[in-house]
Amino acid sequence: MITAERLAELTNYTAGALTEALADSGYMDETFLTARFLGITNGGQFCYQVQFEDEDQGLMFSKVFLTYNPTHGTVIAEY
């Protein structure tokens, strides 16, 4: 079960928190400027739209997906 407190946390990640979560998942060179929670996918992932600076193309948008494992209390982030 996902508690109300954990749900509030998972739906309110900041750009910095998503950057850190991706680093913990092995994506070391990402830094996000903004983050906006979009919703929960059909597969139960928490979806965020993020904005970042690309050296060649300027400001870009992408999506980050958080997968929560309630058994272990862990979060995995991925593109």
C-alpha positions as CSV (number, residue, x, y, z in Angstrom):
1,M,0.0,0.0,0.0
2,I,1.1,3.5,-0.7
3,T,0.3,5.7,2.3
4,A,-1.1,9.2,1.9
5,E,2.1,10.7,3.1
6,R,4.2,8.7,0.6
7,L,1.8,9.6,-2.2
8,A,2.1,13.3,-1.4
9,E,5.9,12.9,-1.5
10,L,6.0,11.0,-4.8
11,T,3.7,13.6,-6.5
12,N,5.7,16.6,-5.3
13,Y,9.3,16.0,-6.4
14,T,11.3,19.1,-7.3
15,A,13.7,19.5,-10.2
16,G,16.6,19.0,-7.7
17,A,15.0,15.9,-6.2
18,L,14.4,14.3,-9.7
19,T,18.0,15.2,-10.6
20,E,19.2,13.4,-7.5
21,A,16.9,10.4,-8.0
22,L,18.2,9.9,-11.6
23,A,21.8,10.2,-10.3
24,D,21.0,7.4,-7.7
25,S,19.7,5.3,-10.7
26,G,22.9,5.8,-12.7
27,Y,22.2,8.9,-14.8
28,M,25.0,11.1,-13.6
29,D,25.0,14.0,-16.1
30,E,21.5,15.4,-15.8
31,T,20.4,18.6,-14.2
32,F,16.8,19.8,-14.4
33,L,15.6,23.4,-14.3
34,T,11.9,22.7,-13.7
35,A,9.7,19.7,-12.9
36,R,6.0,19.3,-13.1
37,F,4.0,16.2,-12.0
38,L,1.8,15.0,-14.9
39,G,0.1,11.9,-13.4
40,I,0.4,8.2,-12.8
41,T,0.8,5.9,-15.8
42,N,-1.3,2.8,-16.3
43,G,1.7,0.8,-15.1
44,G,1.8,2.7,-11.8
45,Q,4.8,5.0,-12.6
46,F,4.8,8.6,-11.4
47,C,5.4,10.8,-14.5
48,Y,7.0,14.2,-14.5
49,Q,7.8,16.7,-17.3
50,V,11.2,18.2,-16.8
51,Q,13.1,21.0,-18.5
52,F,16.8,21.1,-19.0
53,E,19.5,23.0,-20.9
54,D,21.0,21.2,-23.9
55,E,24.3,22.6,-25.1
56,D,23.4,22.4,-28.8
57,Q,19.6,22.8,-28.8
58,G,18.9,25.2,-25.8
59,L,16.0,24.5,-23.5
60,M,14.5,21.1,-23.9
61,F,11.7,19.1,-22.3
62,S,11.6,15.4,-21.4
63,K,9.7,13.0,-19.1
64,V,11.0,11.3,-16.0
65,F,9.3,8.2,-14.6
66,L,9.5,7.2,-10.9
67,T,8.8,3.6,-9.9
68,Y,8.0,3.1,-6.3
69,N,8.6,-0.3,-4.6
70,P,6.4,-0.3,-1.5
71,T,8.0,-3.5,-0.2
72,H,11.5,-2.0,0.0
73,G,10.4,1.7,0.2
74,T,12.7,2.5,-2.7
75,V,12.2,4.8,-5.8
76,I,13.9,4.2,-9.1
77,A,14.0,7.0,-11.7
78,E,14.4,6.6,-15.4
79,Y,13.7,8.4,-18.7
